[in-house]
Amino acid sequence: MNTSCVTRPSISARTLSAPSCSGRHAARAPISLRPGCTAGLKSRGHRCAHSAVCPATKSSQQDNKGFLSSFLPNSDDDKLEKSSDENNGASSGLDNGAPSEQGSDGVPTFSKRLMSGDQIMASYLSGRVRQVSQHFPTALGVDDFIARMEIALHAHGFQGSNTIACCNLCRDEVTYILKDKLDAVFGSSFNTNGLGAVLTCGVTGFGAGLSHAPQPEGSKERYVFFSFPHIAIDATGGVGEISRPGRPGPSKACGALVGALGAIKGKGLACSCGTTGAHDFQDPEYSILKHRLACRMRDEGADEAQVQDMDLVGMTKVAERTITCDLEYLISQSVDPEKADYAVVTGVQIHNWGQEFDDESPNLEFVAPASVYVVVNGERTYLDLQSIPPMTPRQISLLAAAETGAGGTAPPPDSSEVPV
């Protein structure tokens, strides 16, 4: 993809070309899961890199039946192999009066044994979605988020040909999965990244990015400000755990927020607030991050006991509120709403990856939107991405066919296999 081109791409072109992973991450790129579609695995050795739908063929079901059975109680390879050859196996099995005891996820275990490979995968992915949603109820699959966000902003005049994006993420390389997708919509974005996504660029750095905006003749400049701290929730629900290529054992995300939470608990909230404007010159970003988060907790009324009880999910939400507040302050000091229109999109980036980077479980990416609004002609309008419908089954099928090179019109996915 030529990221220097800011011409607004079509949705299908964006989905095909967005470089979600590169370099050492290319061997196993994350799958982007949307509500309203299924996601499967192709045969081993060839994983879907950016698709939300991967049609499961007979051979892929055979290759992955062992993987699927490992996630389902009371199942074995023979039963999975048999169920892969049956159409609507779950309904036919239930019609004969067989027992249907409930599994831990509420799906009758007998039905699981008779599900097709696609149905089992859909059920498994639904469980993965629930793992994320219990901590972040607004979470969307990353491509679903991108599609809804693009539609919402385009309705207010923001598109790749007339807008510059300013992107604020953590410095962690895994956050570039989201950045690449944002760049595919708006062209190369101006980077204000910091540890834990803390904003340290200041008014001067902020203004530098704005000075790069397109200047359409007879029109205002337009900016979109994205800001997302991140967190990992692995395939088993482990909060803060992420696998990394070539590195054995679990790693942390966000490591800076894990460290900051431990430091504030160890030092105490009052001492962590320190002196405004002071920081460690040998460790400026991290010290500023800890100070800003501690001050936010204090200003929100947290006491020492509440801080001691705080977990990483709570800390990440504090970070999102802190950084959004700092972002809005910088905007107020840098943007003249009479001369420019702008949009703000903040939230949390969530990595729902396998316990091992190269194991059989897919790596999924989510975004939980928090503040989404536009300021056009000085008037602020809040946007609800949840109210924007996801892509239709026909649109999803066309994207899947294009991504796999099948061409033509692919059949729509079975609505019974849609993760919720």
C-alpha positions in Angstrom: 0.0 0.0 0.0 1.2 3.5 -0.8 0.6 5.2 2.4 1.6 8.5 1.0 -1.6 8.6 -1.0 -4.5 10.2 0.9 -7.1 9.5 -1.7 -10.0 7.8 0.0 -9.9 4.1 -0.9 -12.9 1.9 -1.4 -13.8 -0.4 1.5 -12.8 -3.5 -0.4 -9.5 -2.0 -1.4 -8.8 -0.9 2.1 -9.6 -4.3 3.5 -7.4 -6.0 0.9 -4.4 -3.7 1.2 -4.3 -2.7 4.8 -0.9 -3.9 6.2 -2.0 -5.2 9.6 1.3 -6.9 10.2 4.7 -6.7 8.7 8.2 -8.0 9.3 8.4 -10.7 12.0 4.6 -10.3 12.7 3.7 -11.3 9.1 4.1 -15.0 9.8 0.9 -14.9 11.7 -1.2 -11.8 11.4 -4.3 -11.2 13.6 -7.8 -11.9 12.4 -10.2 -8.9 12.5 -13.5 -10.0 13.8 -16.7 -8.1 13.2 -20.0 -8.8 14.8 -22.2 -10.0 12.0 -19.7 -12.3 10.4 -17.9 -15.6 11.0 -14.2 -16.2 11.1 -12.4 -19.4 10.5 -8.9 -20.8 9.8 -7.6 -21.8 6.5 -5.4 -24.9 6.3 -2.2 -24.8 8.3 0.7 -22.8 6.9 -1.6 -20.2 5.4 -3.5 -18.0 7.8 -5.9 -15.2 7.1 -4.1 -12.0 7.7 -6.7 -9.2 7.4 -10.0 -10.9 6.6 -13.0 -11.0 8.7 -14.3 -14.1 6.9 -12.3 -17.1 5.9 -14.5 -19.7 4.2 -13.7 -23.1 5.7 -13.2 -25.8 3.1 -13.4 -29.5 3.6 -9.7 -29.8 3.8 -9.4 -27.0 6.3 -12.0 -28.6 8.5 -10.0 -31.8 8.4 -6.8 -30.0 9.2 -8.3 -28.1 12.1 -10.6 -30.7 13.7 -8.0 -31.4 16.4 -7.7 -27.7 17.1 -11.4 -27.3 17.4 -11.9 -30.3 19.6 -9.4 -28.9 22.1 -11.8 -26.1 22.9 -14.9 -28.2 23.4 -15.7 -30.5 26.3 -16.9 -34.0 25.6 -15.8 -34.0 21.9 -13.4 -36.1 20.0 -11.9 -36.1 16.5 -14.1 -38.9 15.2 -17.3 -37.0 16.2 -16.0 -33.7 14.8 -15.0 -35.5 11.5 -18.5 -37.0 11.3 -20.2 -33.7 12.1 -18.2 -31.9 9.4 -20.0 -34.0 6.8 -23.5 -33.3 8.1 -25.6 -30.3 7.2 -27.6 -28.8 10.0 -26.2 -31.6 12.3 -27.1 -29.8 15.5 -30.8 -29.6 14.7 -31.0 -33.2 13.5 -29.3 -34.4 16.6 -31.6 -32.6 18.9 -34.7 -33.9 17.1 -34.0 -37.5 18.2 -34.5 -36.8 21.9 -30.8 -37.2 22.8 -29.5 -35.6 26.0 -28.6 -32.0 25.8 -26.8 -31.0 29.0 -25.5 -27.5 29.1 -21.8 -26.7 28.7 -20.0 -23.9 30.5 -20.9 -21.5 27.7 -24.6 -22.4 27.6 -24.4 -24.5 24.4 -25.7 -28.1 24.9 -22.6 -30.4 24.8 -24.5 -32.9 22.6 -25.2 -30.1 20.1 -21.5 -29.3 20.1 -20.6 -32.8 19.1 -22.8 -32.6 16.1 -21.9 -29.1 15.0 -20.2 -28.5 11.7 -16.6 -27.2 11.7 -17.9 -23.7 10.8 -20.5 -23.8 13.6 -17.9 -24.9 16.1 -15.6 -22.1 15.1 -18.4 -19.6 15.3 -19.3 -20.8 18.8 -15.6 -20.6 19.8 -15.2 -17.1 18.5 -18.4 -16.0 20.2 -16.8 -17.1 23.5 -13.7 -15.0 22.6 -16.0 -12.0 22.0 -17.6 -12.5 25.4 -14.2 -12.6 27.1 -13.5 -9.1 25.8 -17.1 -7.7 26.2 -17.3 -8.5 29.9 -14.5 -6.0 30.5 -15.2 -3.6 27.6 -19.0 -3.7 26.7 -18.6 -1.3 23.8 -15.9 -3.3 22.1 -16.1 -3.9 18.3 -13.9 -6.0 16.0 -11.3 -3.7 14.6 -12.5 -3.8 11.0 -16.1 -3.3 12.2 -14.9 -0.3 14.2 -13.0 1.0 11.1 -16.0 0.6 8.8 -18.4 2.3 11.2 -16.0 5.1 12.1 -15.3 5.9 8.4 -19.0 6.0 7.6 -19.8 8.3 10.6 -17.0 10.7 9.9 -17.6 10.8 6.1 -21.1 11.9 6.8 -19.6 15.1 8.4 -17.1 15.8 5.6 -14.0 13.9 6.9 -12.3 11.7 4.3 -8.8 10.7 3.2 -8.5 13.3 0.5 -9.2 16.3 2.7 -8.2 15.3 6.3 -5.0 14.6 8.2 -5.2 12.0 11.0 -3.2 12.5 14.2 -2.7 9.1 15.9 -1.8 8.7 19.5 -1.0 5.1 20.6 1.4 3.4 22.9 4.9 2.9 21.5 4.4 -0.9 21.6 4.8 -2.4 18.1 1.6 -4.4 18.4 -0.4 -1.1 18.3 0.5 -0.7 14.6 -2.1 -3.2 13.7 -4.7 -0.4 14.4 -2.5 2.4 13.0 -2.1 0.7 9.7 -5.9 0.4 9.3 -6.4 4.0 10.2 -3.7 5.0 7.7 -5.5 3.0 5.0 -8.5 5.3 5.5 -6.9 8.7 6.0 -3.4 8.2 4.6 -0.2 8.5 6.6 -1.0 9.8 10.1 1.0 12.2 12.3 2.4 10.3 15.2 2.2 11.5 18.8 2.8 8.1 20.4 4.1 7.8 24.0 4.6 5.1 26.6 1.1 4.0 27.6 -0.2 6.5 25.0 0.7 9.4 27.3 0.8 12.7 25.4 4.1 14.5 25.7 4.4 16.2 22.3 3.1 19.5 23.7 1.5 22.3 21.8 4.5 22.7 19.4 4.5 19.0 18.4 0.7 19.1 18.0 0.9 22.2 15.8 3.5 20.5 13.6 1.1 17.8 12.7 -1.7 20.2 12.0 0.5 22.2 9.6 0.7 19.1 7.4 -3.1 19.0 6.7 -4.5 19.1 3.2 -5.8 22.5 2.2 -8.7 22.0 -0.2 -9.4 25.2 -2.2 -12.3 27.1 -0.7 -12.6 24.8 2.3 -11.5 24.5 5.9 -8.7 22.3 7.0 -9.9 19.1 8.7 -8.2 17.0 11.4 -9.1 13.7 13.0 -7.5 12.9 16.4 -7.3 9.3 17.4 -6.1 8.2 20.9 -6.1 4.7 22.3 -4.2 3.2 25.2 -4.1 -0.6 24.8 -4.6 -3.8 26.8 -4.2 -7.5 26.1 -6.8 -10.2 27.0 -5.5 -13.5 25.8 -7.5 -16.4 24.3 -8.2 -17.9 27.8 -9.3 -14.5 29.3 -6.0 -13.7 30.9 -5.9 -9.9 31.4 -2.6 -8.2 30.5 -1.2 -11.3 28.8 0.0 -11.3 25.2 2.2 -13.6 23.2 5.0 -12.2 21.0 6.8 -13.7 18.0 10.1 -15.4 18.8 9.7 -14.8 22.5 8.8 -17.7 24.8 6.2 -17.3 27.5 3.7 -14.5 28.1 4.5 -10.8 27.7 2.6 -7.8 29.1 0.3 -5.2 27.4 0.3 -2.5 28.3 3.6 -3.0 30.1 3.9 0.7 30.9 0.4 0.7 32.5 1.2 -2.5 34.4 4.4 -0.8 35.8 2.6 2.5 36.5 -0.2 0.7 38.5 2.4 -1.2 40.5 4.4 2.0 41.2 1.4 4.0 42.3 0.2 1.2 44.6 3.7 0.9 46.1 4.3 4.6 46.6 0.8 5.6 47.5 -1.5 7.9 45.7 -0.7 11.1 47.5 3.1 10.7 47.0 2.6 9.6 43.4 0.9 12.9 42.5 4.1 14.7 43.4 4.8 18.2 42.0 3.0 19.3 38.8 5.5 19.7 35.9 8.3 17.7 37.6 9.6 14.6 35.8 12.6 12.3 35.7 14.9 13.6 33.0 16.3 10.1 32.4 12.8 8.6 32.2 10.5 11.5 31.1 7.6 9.7 29.4 7.2 7.1 32.1 7.4 9.5 35.0 4.9 11.9 33.3 2.6 8.9 32.7 2.6 7.9 36.3 2.1 11.5 37.5 -0.8 12.1 35.1 -2.6 8.9 36.0 -2.1 9.4 39.8 -3.5 13.0 39.5 -6.5 11.7 37.5 -7.3 9.1 40.2 -7.1 11.8 42.9 -9.2 14.2 40.9 -11.9 11.5 40.4 -12.1 11.0 44.1 -10.2 7.7 44.5 -8.8 6.9 47.9 -5.8 4.7 48.8 -8.0 1.7 49.3 -9.6 2.0 45.9 -6.2 2.4 44.3 -4.9 -0.8 46.0 -8.0 -2.7 44.7 -7.6 -1.4 41.1 -6.8 -3.9 38.4 -5.3 -3.5 34.9 -8.7 -3.1 33.3 -9.6 -0.2 35.7 -6.1 1.3 35.2 -6.5 1.2 31.4 -9.9 3.0 31.6 -8.3 5.6 33.8 -5.6 6.0 31.2 -8.2 6.5 28.5 -9.9 9.2 30.4 -6.7 10.9 31.3 -5.3 10.9 27.8 -8.6 12.0 26.3 -8.6 15.0 28.7 -5.0 15.9 27.8 -5.8 15.5 24.1 -8.8 17.9 24.4 -6.7 20.4 26.2 -4.1 20.4 23.5 -6.8 20.8 20.8 -8.2 23.8 22.7 -4.7 25.4 22.6 -3.9 24.5 19.0 -7.1 24.5 16.9 -9.1 27.5 15.8 -12.7 26.1 15.2 -13.4 29.1 12.9 -10.6 28.0 10.6 -10.7 24.2 10.9 -13.2 21.4 11.5 -12.0 18.4 13.6 -13.1 15.0 15.0 -12.0 13.2 18.1 -12.1 9.4 18.4 -10.8 7.8 21.6 -11.1 4.5 23.3 -9.1 1.3 24.1 -7.3 -1.0 21.7 -7.6 -4.6 22.8 -5.4 -7.6 21.7 -7.2 -10.9 22.1 -4.4 -13.2 21.0 -3.5 -16.9 21.5 -1.5 -18.0 24.5 1.3 -18.8 22.1 2.0 -16.6 19.1 2.3 -19.6 16.8 -0.4 -21.9 18.3 -3.7 -22.7 16.5 -5.9 -20.2 18.2 -6.5 -17.1 16.1 -5.3 -13.6 17.1 -8.2 -11.2 17.3 -8.2 -7.4 17.6 -10.9 -5.2 19.1 -11.5 -1.5 19.7 -13.7 -0.2 22.5 -14.8 3.3 21.5 -15.2 5.9 24.3 -15.5 9.5 23.1 -16.5 10.0 19.4 -17.5 13.4 18.2 -17.0 16.0 15.5 -16.7 19.8 15.7 -17.9 21.3 12.4 -18.4 25.1 12.1 -17.7 25.3 15.9 -20.6 23.0 16.8 -19.9 19.7 18.6 -21.9 16.6 17.5 -21.5 13.3 19.4 -21.5 10.1 17.3 -22.7 6.7 18.4 -20.8 4.1 16.5 -23.0 1.3 18.0 -26.0 2.8 16.2 -24.4 2.3 12.8 -25.3 -1.1 11.4 -22.4 -3.5 10.6 -21.8 -4.7 7.0 -24.5 -6.9 5.5 -23.8 -10.6 4.9 -23.7 -9.8 1.1 -21.0 -7.2 1.7 -19.0 -9.4 4.0 -19.2 -12.3 1.4 -18.0 -10.0 -1.4 -15.0 -9.0 0.7 -14.3 -12.6 1.6 -14.4 -13.6 -2.1 -12.1 -10.8 -3.1 -9.6 -11.5 -0.3 -9.4 -15.2 -1.2 -9.2 -14.5 -4.9 -12.4 -16.5 -5.6 -14.0 -13.8 -7.6 -17.7 -13.7 -8.5 -20.4 -13.5 -5.8 -19.9 -15.6 -2.7 -22.9 -17.0 -0.9 -23.9 -15.1 2.3 -22.8 -16.6 5.6 -25.4 -18.6 7.5 -26.9 -16.2 10.1 -26.9 -19.1 12.6 -23.1 -19.1 12.6 -22.8 -15.4 13.5 -20.9 -14.6 16.7 -22.8 -12.4 19.1 
